[in-house]
């Protein structure tokens, strides 16, 4: 007997909504995974799970929130299997910033400064715990409400608010320590 393909029976409107939401899922996956192959795997696992369980989707619920919940859970499942999370160390990011600045020289000072600011932000995010990093990225990048974040992460809304406050404080502290000597973190404070 041939194997049934997931999602074959899913309505065309569901499949179209899924396709439309995949860029947001990919962006969220990039915040959870730091290499392209893992991002692709997570997006594929999310789409496969969504298609396999399309009948559980509530059409009154926002597709994006449902898919981000699936991506979050798939990521946690993968972490449990691997039993470790590989992040770039802040020292490696600082070395990359220095190399970029040296490679561009003074002629591209603005570009080098933007690269350095981005690397400082990435280093600050890497220093956060995974729970804090997810909250910051769901609120700041994905622009989810606290209630939607709570739904994605499976925690109470009060937990989202307290984690976000602690994550912002930790990120500010990381950016302050990384910006000494470059004139302060004013540009990055607008992010958090």
C-alpha positions as CSV (number, residue, x, y, z in Angstrom):
1,X,0.0,0.0,0.0
2,X,1.6,3.3,-1.0
3,X,2.4,5.8,1.8
4,X,0.0,8.8,2.1
5,X,1.7,12.1,1.5
6,X,1.1,14.6,4.3
7,X,-1.0,17.6,3.3
8,X,-2.4,16.1,0.1
9,X,-5.9,16.4,1.6
10,X,-5.3,19.9,3.0
11,X,-7.5,22.5,1.4
12,X,-5.9,24.8,-1.2
13,X,-6.6,27.8,1.0
14,X,-4.7,26.2,3.9
15,X,-1.8,25.3,1.7
16,X,-1.7,28.9,0.3
17,X,-1.8,30.4,3.8
18,X,1.1,28.1,4.8
19,X,3.1,29.1,1.8
20,X,2.5,32.8,2.5
21,X,3.6,32.4,6.1
22,X,6.8,30.5,5.4
23,X,9.0,33.5,5.0
24,X,8.1,34.6,8.6
25,X,8.8,31.1,9.8
26,X,12.2,31.1,8.1
27,X,13.0,34.4,9.7
28,X,12.1,33.0,13.1
29,X,14.1,29.9,12.4
30,X,17.1,32.0,11.6
31,X,16.9,33.5,15.1
32,X,16.8,30.0,16.6
33,X,19.5,28.3,14.4
34,X,22.7,29.9,13.4
35,X,23.5,27.9,10.2
36,X,21.6,27.7,7.0
37,X,21.2,23.9,7.0
38,X,19.6,23.9,10.4
39,X,17.3,26.8,9.4
40,X,16.2,24.8,6.3
41,X,15.7,21.7,8.4
42,X,13.5,23.6,10.9
43,X,11.4,25.3,8.2
44,X,10.9,21.9,6.5
45,X,10.0,20.2,9.8
46,X,7.5,23.0,10.5
47,X,5.9,22.8,7.1
48,X,5.7,19.0,7.3
49,X,4.2,19.0,10.8
50,X,1.7,21.7,9.7
51,X,0.6,19.7,6.6
52,X,0.4,16.5,8.6
53,X,-1.8,18.1,11.2
54,X,-3.7,20.6,9.0
55,X,-7.0,19.3,10.3
56,X,-6.0,20.5,13.8
57,X,-5.7,24.1,12.6
58,X,-8.4,26.5,13.8
59,X,-9.2,28.9,11.0
60,X,-10.1,31.6,13.5
61,X,-6.6,31.5,14.8
62,X,-3.8,33.3,13.0
63,X,-1.7,30.9,10.8
64,X,1.5,32.7,11.6
65,X,1.2,32.1,15.4
66,X,0.2,28.5,14.9
67,X,3.3,27.9,12.6
68,X,5.6,29.7,15.0
69,X,4.4,27.5,17.8
70,X,5.1,24.4,15.6
71,X,8.6,25.8,14.8
72,X,9.3,26.5,18.4
73,X,8.3,23.0,19.4
74,X,10.2,21.4,16.6
75,X,13.3,23.4,17.6
76,X,13.0,22.2,21.2
77,X,12.5,18.6,20.0
78,X,15.7,18.9,18.0
79,X,17.6,20.4,20.9
80,X,16.5,17.6,23.1
81,X,17.8,15.1,20.6
82,X,21.1,16.9,20.2
83,X,21.4,17.7,23.9
84,X,23.3,20.8,23.1
85,X,23.0,24.2,21.4
86,X,25.8,25.5,19.4
87,X,26.2,29.2,19.4
88,X,28.9,31.5,18.1
89,X,31.0,32.7,21.0
90,X,31.0,36.5,21.6
91,X,34.8,36.4,21.2
92,X,34.5,34.9,17.7
93,X,32.0,37.7,16.8
94,X,34.4,40.4,18.1
95,X,37.2,38.9,16.1
96,X,35.0,39.0,13.0
97,X,34.1,42.7,13.7
98,X,37.8,43.6,14.0
99,X,38.6,41.7,10.7
100,X,35.8,43.5,8.9
101,X,36.9,46.9,10.2
102,X,40.5,46.2,9.1
103,X,39.5,44.9,5.7
104,X,37.4,48.0,4.9
105,X,39.8,50.5,6.3
106,X,38.9,54.1,7.0
107,X,37.3,54.7,3.6
108,X,34.3,52.6,4.6
109,X,34.0,53.8,8.2
110,X,30.2,54.0,8.1
111,X,29.9,50.5,6.8
112,X,32.5,49.1,9.2
113,X,30.6,50.8,12.1
114,X,27.3,49.2,11.0
115,X,29.0,45.8,10.8
116,X,30.5,46.3,14.2
117,X,27.1,47.4,15.6
118,X,25.4,44.3,14.1
119,X,28.1,42.0,15.4
120,X,27.7,43.6,18.9
121,X,24.0,43.0,18.7
122,X,24.6,39.4,17.6
123,X,27.1,38.9,20.4
124,X,24.6,40.4,22.9
125,X,21.9,38.1,21.7
126,X,24.3,35.1,21.9
127,X,24.9,35.9,25.6
128,X,21.2,35.7,26.4
129,X,19.7,32.4,27.5
130,X,17.7,30.7,24.7
131,X,14.4,31.6,26.6
132,X,15.3,35.3,26.7
133,X,16.6,35.4,23.1
134,X,13.3,33.9,21.9
135,X,11.2,36.4,23.7
136,X,13.2,39.4,22.4
137,X,13.1,38.1,18.9
138,X,9.4,37.2,18.9
139,X,8.5,40.6,20.3
140,X,11.0,42.8,18.5
141,X,11.4,41.0,15.1
142,X,8.2,39.1,14.7
143,X,6.1,41.8,16.4
144,X,4.0,39.4,18.3
145,X,1.8,40.6,21.2
146,X,2.5,39.2,24.6
147,X,-0.5,37.0,24.3
148,X,0.7,35.6,21.0
149,X,4.2,35.0,22.4
150,X,2.7,33.2,25.4
151,X,0.7,31.0,22.9
152,X,3.8,30.3,20.8
153,X,6.0,29.4,23.8
154,X,3.3,27.7,25.9
155,X,3.8,29.9,28.9
156,X,1.6,32.5,30.7
157,X,1.6,36.1,29.5
158,X,3.0,37.2,32.8
159,X,6.0,35.0,32.2
160,X,6.5,36.5,28.8
161,X,6.5,40.0,30.3
162,X,9.0,39.1,33.1
163,X,11.3,37.2,30.7
164,X,11.2,40.1,28.3
165,X,12.1,42.6,31.0
166,X,15.0,40.5,32.2
167,X,16.1,39.8,28.6
168,X,16.1,43.5,27.7
169,X,18.1,44.3,30.8
170,X,20.7,41.6,30.0
171,X,20.9,42.7,26.4
172,X,21.5,46.3,27.4
173,X,24.2,45.3,29.8
174,X,25.9,43.2,27.1
175,X,25.7,46.0,24.7
176,X,27.0,48.5,27.2
177,X,30.0,46.3,27.9
178,X,30.6,45.7,24.2
179,X,30.3,49.4,23.2
180,X,32.8,51.0,25.7
181,X,35.4,52.6,23.5
182,X,33.1,53.1,20.5
183,X,31.1,56.0,21.9
184,X,28.3,54.1,23.7
185,X,25.3,51.9,22.6
186,X,22.9,54.7,21.8
187,X,22.1,53.3,18.3
188,X,21.6,49.8,19.7
189,X,19.4,50.9,22.6
190,X,16.7,51.8,20.2
191,X,16.5,48.1,19.3
192,X,15.8,47.0,22.9
